[in-house]
Amino acid sequence: MVRRTTDDGLMDPAALAAPPDDAGRGHSDWTDRHERVLGALTAAEEERDGDAVHLEEVARRAGLGEDETRQLLHDLVRVHRMATELAGSDRPDLGPRYETTPRF
């Protein structure tokens, strides 16, 4: 990020804005497996009336192994910003749950 100042030396607020990117389905790293995991997550969430879903259920619905599903969910959370990870929300902690990110 480049920090620019105006003529009077004050910080230009526009300089702090993150540059636009191409996250989501149009992103160059988007694959059919991302689509499968997102579809599985969405279907499981809808079946649970909007409640977040554990990794195991997403993997089972997507027909993928848990390790691969975990990596794809990580991409959906961090790269594509189409899902959210809820860690430590259960008592006892049963691992993270995932939910789709609302789109406005």
Backbone as a chain_set.jsonl record, in Angstrom:
{"seq": "MVRRTTDDGLMDPAALAAPPDDAGRGHSDWTDRHERVLGALTAAEEERDGDAVHLEEVARRAGLGEDETRQLLHDLVRVHRMATELAGSDRPDLGPRYETTPRF", "coords": {"N": [[0.859, -1.171, 0.0], [0.585, 2.156, -0.845], [1.428, 5.135, 0.704], [0.041, 8.166, 0.387], [0.179, 11.724, 0.453], [-1.666, 14.768, 0.753], [-1.371, 18.062, -0.749], [-1.091, 19.739, 1.468], [0.161, 18.138, 3.3], [-1.385, 16.362, 4.73], [-2.717, 13.077, 5.3], [-3.996, 11.3, 2.563], [-7.116, 9.938, 2.54], [-8.045, 8.122, 0.618], [-5.809, 6.781, -0.142], [-5.466, 4.777, 1.675], [-7.28, 2.83, 1.143], [-7.905, -0.51, 0.208], [-6.693, -2.03, -2.769], [-8.876, -2.837, -5.524], [-9.936, -6.238, -6.115], [-10.187, -9.477, -7.684], [-11.799, -11.403, -6.31], [-13.634, -14.423, -5.581], [-15.898, -16.258, -7.737], [-14.857, -15.473, -10.212], [-12.169, -15.375, -9.835], [-8.795, -16.272, -10.554], [-7.896, -18.618, -9.343], [-10.122, -20.164, -8.888], [-11.878, -23.213, -8.838], [-13.617, -26.179, -10.057], [-13.865, -27.766, -7.854], [-13.874, -25.972, -5.719], [-16.377, -24.905, -6.242], [-17.97, -27.18, -5.771], [-17.556, -27.57, -3.004], [-18.506, -25.132, -1.977], [-21.174, -25.348, -2.801], [-21.931, -27.634, -1.323], [-21.603, -26.666, 1.283], [-23.482, -24.574, 1.291], [-25.903, -26.013, 0.85], [-25.983, -27.683, 3.139], [-26.1, -25.77, 5.136], [-28.543, -24.517, 4.547], [-30.271, -26.66, 5.033], [-30.037, -26.794, 7.755], [-31.37, -24.612, 8.68], [-29.867, -22.245, 8.388], [-27.79, -22.473, 10.225], [-24.302, -22.76, 11.079], [-21.862, -25.094, 9.744], [-20.025, -28.112, 10.341], [-16.75, -29.203, 9.269], [-16.611, -31.972, 8.574], [-19.192, -32.633, 7.675], [-19.457, -30.989, 5.424], [-17.411, -32.027, 3.818], [-18.338, -34.664, 3.413], [-20.758, -34.2, 2.003], [-19.718, -32.952, -0.263], [-18.26, -34.953, -1.344], [-15.542, -35.296, -1.015], [-12.249, -35.677, 0.458], [-11.445, -34.95, 3.917], [-9.097, -33.42, 4.356], [-8.599, -32.183, 1.848], [-11.009, -30.793, 1.585], [-10.828, -29.069, 3.781], [-8.703, -27.405, 2.945], [-9.862, -26.236, 0.668], [-12.04, -24.934, 1.849], [-10.59, -23.137, 3.379], [-9.55, -21.554, 1.299], [-12.0, -20.535, 0.353], [-12.689, -18.953, 2.495], [-10.43, -17.194, 2.987], [-9.285, -16.353, 0.463], [-11.344, -16.097, -1.519], [-13.403, -15.055, -0.078], [-16.021, -15.983, 0.423], [-17.037, -17.49, 2.382], [-17.23, -17.991, 5.961], [-15.268, -18.711, 8.8], [-16.018, -20.081, 11.886], [-14.509, -20.3, 14.737], [-14.009, -22.091, 17.775], [-16.609, -21.902, 18.777], [-18.242, -23.725, 19.936], [-19.202, -25.641, 22.83], [-18.253, -28.524, 24.355], [-15.314, -27.533, 22.472], [-15.669, -28.417, 19.227], [-14.247, -28.129, 16.98], [-13.787, -25.969, 14.101], [-16.611, -24.316, 12.638], [-18.381, -23.633, 9.612], [-19.788, -21.098, 7.538], [-21.702, -19.629, 4.901], [-20.802, -16.503, 3.452], [-22.744, -13.654, 3.833], [-24.18, -12.009, 1.019], [-24.694, -8.822, -0.238]], "CA": [[0.0, 0.0, 0.0], [1.341, 3.397, -0.944], [0.872, 6.218, 1.517], [0.158, 9.445, -0.297], [-0.313, 12.861, 1.215], [-2.155, 15.883, -0.044], [-0.416, 19.174, -0.808], [-0.858, 20.324, 2.793], [0.843, 17.174, 4.143], [-2.316, 15.446, 5.396], [-2.884, 11.78, 4.654], [-5.129, 11.148, 1.658], [-7.826, 8.725, 2.97], [-8.175, 7.181, -0.49], [-4.572, 6.001, -0.233], [-5.538, 3.663, 2.612], [-8.229, 1.838, 0.652], [-7.281, -1.654, -0.451], [-6.995, -2.039, -4.196], [-9.909, -3.823, -5.866], [-9.406, -7.506, -6.583], [-11.163, -10.299, -8.391], [-12.129, -12.544, -5.461], [-14.884, -15.101, -5.893], [-15.948, -17.194, -8.853], [-14.048, -14.997, -11.312], [-10.756, -15.407, -9.437], [-8.029, -17.224, -11.36], [-7.701, -19.87, -8.61], [-11.416, -20.816, -8.673], [-11.972, -24.501, -9.521], [-14.886, -26.879, -9.883], [-13.885, -28.294, -6.484], [-14.365, -24.863, -4.895], [-17.822, -24.84, -6.492], [-18.582, -28.318, -5.072], [-17.519, -27.326, -1.557], [-19.437, -24.042, -1.701], [-22.517, -25.907, -2.935], [-22.172, -28.513, -0.179], [-21.755, -25.801, 2.454], [-24.761, -23.874, 1.154], [-26.997, -26.977, 1.037], [-26.006, -28.096, 4.547], [-26.536, -24.605, 5.912], [-29.985, -24.355, 4.315], [-30.944, -27.764, 5.713], [-29.954, -26.521, 9.193], [-32.001, -23.303, 8.896], [-28.879, -21.18, 8.453], [-26.718, -22.723, 11.195], [-22.996, -23.101, 10.531], [-21.677, -26.522, 9.51], [-18.671, -28.63, 10.582], [-15.959, -29.672, 8.14], [-16.939, -33.343, 8.21], [-20.428, -32.658, 6.897], [-19.184, -30.379, 4.123], [-16.607, -32.999, 3.065], [-19.21, -35.773, 3.027], [-21.672, -33.724, 0.956], [-18.955, -32.62, -1.475], [-17.64, -36.176, -1.847], [-14.1, -35.084, -0.984], [-11.604, -35.966, 1.733], [-11.456, -33.828, 4.858], [-7.932, -32.546, 4.162], [-8.843, -31.362, 0.66], [-12.122, -29.889, 1.894], [-10.293, -28.047, 4.691], [-7.935, -26.456, 2.131], [-10.807, -25.511, -0.18], [-12.762, -24.017, 2.73], [-9.64, -22.067, 3.685], [-9.582, -20.664, 0.131], [-13.292, -19.834, 0.311], [-12.675, -17.953, 3.567], [-9.342, -16.207, 2.89], [-9.027, -15.845, -0.885], [-12.572, -15.748, -2.241], [-14.28, -14.368, 0.885], [-17.39, -16.439, 0.212], [-17.418, -18.248, 3.573], [-16.669, -17.517, 7.22], [-14.935, -19.768, 9.742], [-16.356, -19.77, 13.268], [-13.678, -21.163, 15.578], [-14.226, -22.047, 19.214], [-17.964, -21.456, 19.093], [-18.977, -24.814, 20.586], [-18.756, -26.104, 24.143], [-16.82, -28.36, 24.156], [-14.927, -27.129, 21.129], [-15.695, -29.54, 18.295], [-13.589, -27.686, 15.759], [-14.453, -24.832, 13.462], [-17.798, -24.465, 11.789], [-18.314, -22.726, 8.462], [-21.043, -20.598, 6.99], [-21.508, -18.775, 3.732], [-20.759, -15.064, 3.742], [-23.895, -12.994, 3.212], [-23.911, -11.077, -0.088], [-25.704, -7.775, -0.284]], "C": [[0.902, 1.231, 0.0], [0.647, 4.45, -0.109], [1.115, 7.52, 0.793], [-0.371, 10.533, 0.618], [-0.806, 13.922, 0.249], [-1.122, 16.998, -0.008], [-0.112, 19.766, 0.562], [-0.255, 19.315, 3.774], [-0.071, 16.209, 4.874], [-2.452, 14.16, 4.593], [-4.131, 11.789, 3.778], [-5.856, 9.866, 2.043], [-7.972, 7.699, 1.855], [-6.932, 6.308, -0.631], [-4.595, 4.789, 0.679], [-6.473, 2.561, 2.139], [-7.477, 0.716, -0.045], [-7.63, -1.625, -1.934], [-8.06, -3.074, -4.508], [-9.254, -5.113, -6.338], [-10.516, -8.305, -7.238], [-11.48, -11.556, -7.596], [-13.449, -13.158, -5.914], [-14.768, -15.98, -7.122], [-15.089, -16.758, -10.041], [-12.553, -15.04, -11.042], [-10.034, -16.504, -10.21], [-7.821, -18.569, -10.664], [-8.999, -20.637, -8.367], [-11.476, -22.107, -9.481], [-13.365, -25.101, -9.327], [-14.993, -27.479, -8.487], [-14.293, -27.208, -5.481], [-15.878, -24.768, -5.026], [-18.546, -25.968, -5.762], [-18.651, -28.072, -3.578], [-18.478, -26.198, -1.187], [-20.879, -24.53, -1.808], [-22.892, -26.804, -1.764], [-22.404, -27.702, 1.087], [-23.115, -25.107, 2.43], [-25.939, -24.809, 1.423], [-27.114, -27.403, 2.499], [-26.516, -26.976, 5.433], [-28.046, -24.387, 5.768], [-30.775, -25.426, 5.046], [-30.995, -27.551, 7.224], [-30.535, -25.147, 9.536], [-30.984, -22.191, 9.132], [-27.765, -21.378, 9.461], [-25.43, -23.116, 10.487], [-22.787, -24.616, 10.571], [-20.223, -26.92, 9.774], [-18.059, -29.172, 9.292], [-16.395, -31.049, 7.649], [-18.184, -33.417, 7.34], [-20.224, -32.062, 5.51], [-18.416, -31.372, 3.25], [-17.479, -34.144, 2.556], [-20.124, -35.363, 1.883], [-20.95, -33.435, -0.358], [-18.322, -33.858, -2.107], [-16.129, -36.066, -1.93], [-13.555, -35.47, 0.386], [-11.584, -34.722, 2.617], [-10.274, -32.879, 4.661], [-8.129, -31.621, 2.959], [-9.953, -30.353, 0.917], [-11.667, -28.763, 2.804], [-9.54, -26.974, 3.899], [-8.867, -25.612, 1.251], [-11.637, -24.522, 0.648], [-11.865, -22.85, 3.128], [-9.607, -21.059, 2.533], [-10.877, -19.865, 0.08], [-13.365, -18.738, 1.367], [-11.677, -16.843, 3.267], [-9.193, -15.571, 1.516], [-10.299, -15.294, -1.525], [-13.587, -14.996, -1.383], [-15.765, -14.698, 0.663], [-17.896, -17.266, 1.382], [-16.707, -17.636, 4.78], [-16.393, -18.724, 8.101], [-15.251, -19.286, 11.149], [-15.597, -20.741, 14.158], [-14.033, -20.987, 17.044], [-15.623, -21.639, 19.626], [-18.802, -22.531, 19.778], [-18.392, -25.109, 21.954], [-19.151, -27.56, 24.268], [-16.52, -28.029, 22.709], [-14.821, -28.354, 20.226], [-15.022, -29.185, 16.975], [-14.377, -26.565, 15.115], [-15.707, -25.253, 12.719], [-17.7, -23.41, 10.712], [-19.714, -22.308, 8.06], [-20.739, -19.732, 5.789], [-21.548, -17.328, 4.161], [-21.947, -14.413, 3.071], [-23.445, -12.026, 2.12], [-25.046, -10.084, -0.16], [-25.814, -7.211, -1.659]], "O": [[1.863, 1.313, 0.765], [-0.566, 4.635, -0.2], [2.26, 7.933, 0.605], [-1.251, 10.299, 1.447], [-0.411, 13.962, -0.916], [-0.111, 16.89, 0.686], [0.998, 20.243, 0.799], [-0.165, 19.606, 4.967], [0.413, 15.319, 5.573], [-2.319, 14.156, 3.369], [-5.195, 12.235, 4.206], [-5.283, 8.786, 1.894], [-8.017, 6.501, 2.137], [-7.005, 5.211, -1.183], [-3.816, 3.857, 0.477], [-6.454, 1.461, 2.69], [-6.532, 0.96, -0.795], [-8.737, -1.238, -2.308], [-8.143, -4.094, -3.823], [-8.155, -5.094, -6.891], [-11.655, -7.846, -7.328], [-11.437, -12.66, -8.141], [-14.273, -12.498, -6.547], [-13.673, -16.395, -7.502], [-14.636, -17.609, -10.807], [-11.754, -14.767, -11.938], [-10.614, -17.553, -10.487], [-7.589, -19.571, -11.34], [-8.976, -21.67, -7.698], [-11.162, -22.109, -10.671], [-14.174, -24.602, -8.545], [-16.1, -27.68, -7.987], [-14.981, -27.497, -4.502], [-16.581, -24.573, -4.034], [-19.616, -25.749, -5.195], [-19.676, -28.331, -2.948], [-19.189, -26.297, -0.187], [-21.717, -24.16, -0.985], [-24.017, -26.753, -1.266], [-23.298, -28.014, 1.874], [-23.812, -25.063, 3.444], [-26.869, -24.444, 2.141], [-28.218, -27.476, 3.038], [-27.276, -27.212, 6.371], [-28.737, -24.106, 6.747], [-31.828, -25.143, 5.616], [-31.888, -28.066, 7.897], [-30.213, -24.585, 10.584], [-31.198, -21.307, 9.962], [-26.871, -20.537, 9.554], [-25.462, -23.733, 9.421], [-23.447, -25.327, 11.33], [-19.301, -26.163, 9.469], [-18.766, -29.547, 8.357], [-16.532, -31.267, 6.445], [-18.225, -34.18, 6.375], [-20.761, -32.575, 4.529], [-18.737, -31.54, 2.074], [-17.367, -34.546, 1.398], [-20.255, -36.093, 0.9], [-21.504, -33.647, -1.437], [-17.898, -33.823, -3.262], [-15.503, -36.665, -2.804], [-14.307, -35.577, 1.355], [-11.692, -33.596, 2.133], [-10.431, -31.665, 4.786], [-7.859, -30.423, 3.04], [-9.852, -29.194, 0.513], [-12.076, -27.617, 2.619], [-9.712, -25.781, 4.147], [-8.669, -24.404, 1.115], [-11.904, -23.406, 0.202], [-12.321, -21.709, 3.206], [-9.633, -19.85, 2.763], [-10.864, -18.667, -0.201], [-14.021, -17.717, 1.164], [-12.041, -15.667, 3.291], [-8.992, -14.36, 1.42], [-10.322, -14.163, -2.01], [-14.516, -14.377, -1.904], [-16.631, -13.825, 0.709], [-19.049, -17.698, 1.386], [-15.741, -16.885, 4.652], [-17.193, -19.658, 8.146], [-14.809, -18.213, 11.559], [-16.01, -21.89, 14.312], [-14.321, -19.88, 17.498], [-15.812, -21.087, 20.71], [-19.945, -22.279, 20.159], [-17.214, -24.851, 22.2], [-20.353, -27.827, 24.287], [-17.358, -28.218, 21.827], [-13.976, -29.223, 20.444], [-15.212, -29.87, 15.971], [-15.492, -26.25, 15.531], [-15.837, -26.382, 12.245], [-17.012, -22.403, 10.881], [-20.683, -23.051, 8.217], [-19.65, -19.169, 5.672], [-22.239, -16.968, 5.114], [-22.153, -14.59, 1.87], [-22.453, -11.315, 2.279], [-26.218, -10.459, -0.146], [-26.62, -6.311, -1.894]]}, "num_chains": 1, "name": "protein.A"}
